[in-house]
Amino acid sequence: MVSRSYSNLLDLTSCGSPTFGREKKRLPRVATVAGVLSELDDETSNSVCSDTPSSVSQERMIIVGNQLPLKAHRKDNGTWEFTWDEDSLLLQLKDGLGDDVETIYIGCLKEEIEPSEQDDVAQYLLDTFKCVPTFLPPELFSKFYHGFCKQHLWPLFHYMLPLSPDLGGRFDRSLWQAYLSVNKIFADKVMEVISPDDDFVWVHDYHLMVLPTFLRKRFNRVRLGFFLHSPFPSSEIYRTLPVRDELLRALLNSDLIGFHTFDYARHFLSCCSRMLGISYQSKRGYIGLEYYGRTVSIKILPVGIHIGQLQSVMSHPETESKVAELKKQFRDQTVLLGVDDMDIFKGISLKLLAMEQLLLQHPDKRGRVVLVQIANPARGRGKDVQEVQSETYATVKRINNTFGRPGYTPVVLIDTPLQSYERIAYYVIAECCLVTAVRDGMNLIPYEYIICRQGSEKIDEILGTDPLTQKRSMLVVSEFIGCSPSLSGAIRVNPWNIDSVAEAMDSALMVPEAEKQMRHEKHYRYVSTHDVAYWARSFLQDLERACRDHLRRRCWGIGFGLGFRVIALDPNFRKLSVEHIVSAYKRTKHRAILLDYDGTMVQPGSMSTTPNAEAVSILNILCRDTKNHVFIVSGRERKTLTEWFSSCERMGIAAEHGYFVRTNQNAEWETCVPVPDFEWKQIAEPVMQLYMETTDGSNIDAKESALVWNYEYADRDFGSCQAKELFDHLESVLANEPVSVKSSPNIVEVKPQGVSKGIVAERLLLTMQQRGVIPDFVLCIGDDRSDEDMFGVIMNAKATLSPVAEVFPCTVGQKPSKAKYYLEDTSEILRMLQGLANASEHSARILQPASH
């Protein structure tokens, strides 16, 4: 939990940043809820909702990223010149949003702007480009970007643990504070322009992972999507992060979370399950997490490229000239191409070693095969980057000294920045593209290569190829990059296996022309139909679907700091007022009271599960009131319940979810459902036994009427996986038996068909009616899924109730339920029941003198 002094620090940090548009020209649209983001721990802000309708109805997308899609250049006269950065993904995705969607960008500029110029620059960028710049003090930016993002998140998300100070460094709390401060500054910028009921907000990448919490805290119904462009690591890696829960909960304040691959999404879902106890569900092709009444949707779709931009650059005269130059330079040689950033995860050195191995094992390739390695400058900085550079230069030198000769350089290393047309020219002349990253998010290099190899009429003329001939290309890609699953025609390799990569390079060169054409056609068809516009359009469609119920649900916020979350519930769902129910209790004469036990009468997770003296005393008072019919309805066995409530002589008990029922202590036990025999147990128990033996921490609870396999203390993921297998197995072997197989959190249960707590409620109300006692007050309290059957029965029992009956279905805790009411916990339930007991005692005292 974040302390108040800590949140004050964040506010001070954000207040130190300049805010444009407040003193000069007004922004064209402002937040409908006035004010700036309050402190993290300000309780009064938790219930703020964006209920005020906006006067503007046009759909708008606010795109938030670490950097704005702009290039900045200071001219000789000292003024700034800004142009669109055509290579920016944030700019390219606009093509998929449609002309009717207005787009606003929020992010940092690549160049540092003097504080005295920031207001003017901000207003100019807003007016000219619809961009809202976030100006960060240099020291804060360094701690945020080069510190927390690049020293902690980026290495960890690429599977590098800080096992020593040289490997990413130890966790630094001051860097985490800087990360929070910057995310809060970004939130302030969003709030200056957002119309929360009309706008969509799309947040990009790991730099802004806590931004959803800041936005959701201010606008409970904000329509918010997040896309992670990096890998998401396995739970075994991610769980080492000291702020793991804070980041997960922050992401869950989004409506839609996007990942490039199923693996990345699977790792995220596993983390949510293992660390937060939140399981996902798949329904009609959509994956969702139920989080406090909100469904957080998961989107799996790799990003694409902007094909039009590539084709435009390909048609430039400079590109054509460069292609001709390279064709002449590498005549009679086959070019293998690598395009990577100079960082530790791109696997450049492994690629070079594979090239060396290729030339060693295949002397015929010497003089004929060239590896052109374009090494872009690293985005991070530090000792690891220097080591990669040193190793790369040394390996290139060794290979060229060993295998080079006049007129032949086996490895051409280009470590100076290239213009777009130069890079595209290398794509065009390369027979094979190699991407051997040891871990990477998406990596669009293979997609760009495919489009460039498709060429154009002019390019075909320069290369001397027949325009009517099918194009060809070959790809060797690492299995650890995001685009790998989508490139089914590529040769996939483990980059750590040098021999395997060298063999793949040789295979790529030896593939027949027809097969190269077939692979290229397959890739080109996919890349051309799954471009960046398709990706953006698909994300927006899913975001609209995920936010469809926003206005229908009632929302309010709970929790402090980064533990803040929004509860979304049915508009009619509200807290049960003790005064209201006591008043109804006093007015009525024929009352039915049904109470669950575990989680209702005793706190969940308690060391002692026996009822305390206070609870038993309250129940006895309620039972002594002749107007009441009180039932405990539990999943526990009848023997246990009989012992626990031996002093409650007039109370009814329903055991094993309603299979056994007893109206009072002197009555005989009855069964609600006729079951001829329990021979099915001989089939089900051996199956459960098998899963218990193979799932450490699980056990079997053999009841009289049911069998329950419990995996509460097993490994969460493995237990859940085994539960699904067991469920299917039991349904198969028990298909012809009169039983039902149920799956609930931590259990798989087999019980006779028709057994449910709802039967107890039906039976009690019907019995009262048959005795001429028409219920005019019904109270039903429960805490889990099995109690929903009771809620459903009493909510639809008009035929057996008085026309003016007061009905109180009540669940424990604020969560989605059929119940109309909730109480927070067991203590509130006992307090409410004590209020009813007091009313009964008061009524008894009034009647007592009259009876004498």
Residue, then its C-alpha position, 0 to 999 in steps of 0.5 A: m500500500v502506498s503511504r500518504s506521504y508517498s502520494n504527496l511526493l507524487d503530487l509534488t512531482s507532478c505539480g512541478s511539471p508545466t501545464f499548458g493551456r491553463e493560462k493561454k488559449r483554452l483547450p478545445r475540449v476539457a474534462t467534464v469533471a472539473g479538477v486535477l487528479s487528487e492524491l492517491d490516498d484521498e478517500t473522497s475521490n474514490s466515488v467520483c464517477s463520470d455521470t455528467p453527460s458530455s455535450v460532445s458526441q463525436e467519438r474520439m481516441i486519446i492515444v498515450g505513449n512514451q513518445l509522441p509521433l513527432k520529429a523535432h528540429r531546432k532551426d538556425n534562427g532558434t525556432w522549433e520545427f516539428t514534423w510527423d514521424e512516419d515510422s512511429l507506430l502510434l501515427q500509423l495505427k491512425d489509419g485503422l481508426g476511421d475518418d470519423v474518429e478524432t485522434i489526440y496524442i499524448g507523450c514526450l518529445k524526443e528533444e528537450i524543450e526549455p521551460s520558457e518555451q514549453d507553453d508556446v510549444a505545447q499550444y502549437l503542437l495541440d493546434t497543429f498536430k493535436c498532440v499534447p506534450t508531456f514535459l519531464p524534468p531531465e533528472l526525473f525522465s532519466k530515473f523513469y526511462h533509463g532507470f526503472c523502465k530500462q534497468h528493471l522492467w525491460p530486462l525482466f520482461h526479457y527474462m533477465l533477472p538481476l542476479s548481480p548488480d551488473l545484470g540490471g541492478r538491484f531494485d531501487r525504490s527511488l526509481w519506482q517512485a519516479y515511474l509512478s510520478v511520471n505516470k501521474i504526470f501523464a494522467d494529468k495530461v489526459m485529464e486536461v483533454i478527456s471527455p470521459d463519457d465520449d472518449f476512448v483512451w489507448v495506453h501503450d507499452y510498459h512505460l505506462m503500466v500504472l496509468p490505468t489506475f490513475l485514470r480509473k481513480r478519477f473517472n470510474r467509467v473511463r473507456l480504457g485499453f492497454f497494449l503491451h508491445s514487449p513480451f510478458p514473462s512467465s510467472e516464475i520470472y515476473r514474481t521476482l519483481p517487488v512491485r508485481d501485485e501493484l503492476l498487475r492490479a494497475l493493468l486490471n483497471s483497463d477494460l481491454i489488455g492487448f498482447h502480441t501472442f498467446d504465450y504473452a497473454r498466457h503468462f499474464l493470466s497465470c500471474c493473475s491467477r497465482m498472485l491475485g487469485i483471479s482466474y480467467q474464463s473463455k466465452r465464445g472466443y473471448i477471454g476475460l477476467e472477472y475483477y470486482g464485477r468488471t470484465v477485463s477483456i484480453k486481446i491477442l493480436p500481433v501488430g502489423i506494419h504500414i504497407g503503404q509507407l513502405q511502398s511509398v519509400m520503395s518508389h523513391p528515386e533514392t531507393e531505386s538508385k541504392v538498389a542498383e548500387l547494392k546489386k552492383q556491389f554484391r554481384d555474384q554473391t548471395v546476401l543474408l541480411g540482419v537488422d537489429d538494435m545493438d542490445i543484448f537481446k537481439g542475438i547479433s553475436l549468436k548470428l555472427l557465430a552461426m555465420e562463422q560456423l556456416l563458412l567453416q562447415h561449408p567451404d563452398k559458401r566462402g566468396r559466395v555468401v555475405l552477411v550484411q548486419i545492420a546494427n541500429p543504435a541501442r535504445g538503452r545504455g550501460k555496461d551491457v550495451q558496451e559489451v555487446q558492441s565489443e563482442t560484435y566488433a571482435t567477432v566480425k573482425r575475426i570472421n573477416n580476417t579468417f575467411g575474407r580475401p580481396g573482393y570478398t568480405p564475409v560480414v558487412l557490419i553497418d553500425t551507422p544510422l541508415q535512412s529508410y530508403e537505404r534499409i529498404a534497399y538492403y531488404v530488396i536485394a537480400e535472399c534471406c532475412l535472419v532474425t535471431a533475437v533471444r527474446d523480443g516483443m514483436n519485431l516487425i523486421p520480417y514483415e518489412y522484408i516480405i513487403c520489400r521483396q514483393g518489389s515494384e515494377k521499377i525495382d524488378e527492372i533494376l534487378g532484371t527480374d520478370p514482373l510476371t514471375q512470382k516473388r520469392s523470399m526466405l526467413v530464418v526467425s527465432e522462436f522467441i520473437g512475437c512474430s514467429p507464430s504468424l510466419s508459418g513458412a519461416i525456418r524457426v530456430n533456437p538462437w542459442n543453438i549455433d549449429s542449428v542456426a548455421e544449418a538453417m542458414d544453409s537450408a534457406l540457401m538451398v531451398p528450391e525456387a518454387e518453394k521460396q515462391m510458395r513461402h513468400e506468397k504465404h507470408y505476403r498474403y498474411v502480412s498484407t491483410h494483417d497490417v497496422a490498420y487491421w490491428a488498430r481497427s480490431f483493437l478498437q472494435d474489441l475495446e468498444r465491446a468491452c466497454r458496452d456495459h459501462l453506462r448500465r452498471r453502477c460504479w464506485g471506487i474502493g481501496f487506497g493507492l495502487g490498490f484502488r479498483v472500481i466495483a461495477l454492479d447492477p444499478n439496483f444492488r445496494k448495501l442492506s440498511v439495518e434500519h430498513i430491514v429491522s423496520a420491515y421485520k417489526r411490521t411482518k408476522h410470518r418470516a422465513i430466514l435462510l442463512d448460509y454458514d461458512g463465509t456468512m456466520v463465520q469469517p472465511g479462512s478462520m482457524s476455528t470454524t465452529p460457531n461462536a457463542e454470540a452467533v448461537s445466542i442470536l440464532n436462539i433468540l430468532c428461533r424463539d420468536t414464533k413468527n420466525h422460521v429459521f434455517i441454516v443451509s450449509g454444504r457441511e455434513r449433518k453430523t457436524l451441523t447437529e453437534w454445532f447447533s445442538s442448543c438451537e432446538r427450534m432451528g431448521i438445518a439443511a445439510e450437504h447443500g440441501y440433500f438432508v433437511r430437518t425442520n427442528q431438533n426433534a424432527e427426523w432427517e429427510t431427503c429433498v431428492p429421492v436417490p435410489d442408491f449411491e452406486w455411482k460413488q464406486i465409479a467416481e471415487p477411484v477417478m478422484q483418487l487418481y487425481m488426488e494422488t497425482t495432485d499434491g495438496s488435494n484431498i477428497d471429502a466423502k460426504e453421505s450424498a456427495l464426493v468433493w475433490n478439493y485442491e485449495y492447497a495445491d499449486r493454483d495453476f496445476g490444480s486448476c488444470q487438473a480440475k478441468e481434466l477431472f471435470d471432463h473425466l467425471e462427466s464422461v464416466l458418469a454420463n448415464e448416472p443420475v448425478s451432476v458434476k459441478s465445478s466451483p473455486n477450488i473444488v470439483e463436486v459430484k452430487p445427485q441431480g436436483v440437489s441445491k440450496g434452492i430446493v431448501a428455499e422452495r420447500l420452506l416457502l411451500t410448507m409455510q403456504q400449505r400450513g396457511v402461513i403466507p410468508d411476508f418477510v424473507l431474508c436469505i444470506g449467503d456468500d458463494r455461488s451455491d447460495e445464488d440458487m436460494f437468491g433466485v428462488i426467493m426473488n421469483a417466489k411471488a406465488t408463495l409469498s404475500p403480495v406485500a412481502e419484504v424480500f431481502p436476498c443478501t450476499v457477503g461482499q460487493k460482487p456480482s450476484k443475483a442478490k439485491y443487497y450486500l453486507e461487507d463481512t461476517s461482523e456486519i451480518l451478525r450486527m444486522l441479525q442482532g438488530l433483528a434479535n433485539a426487535s424480537e426480544h422487545s416484542a416478547r417483553i411487550l407481549q409478556p405482561a399481556s399473557h399474564 
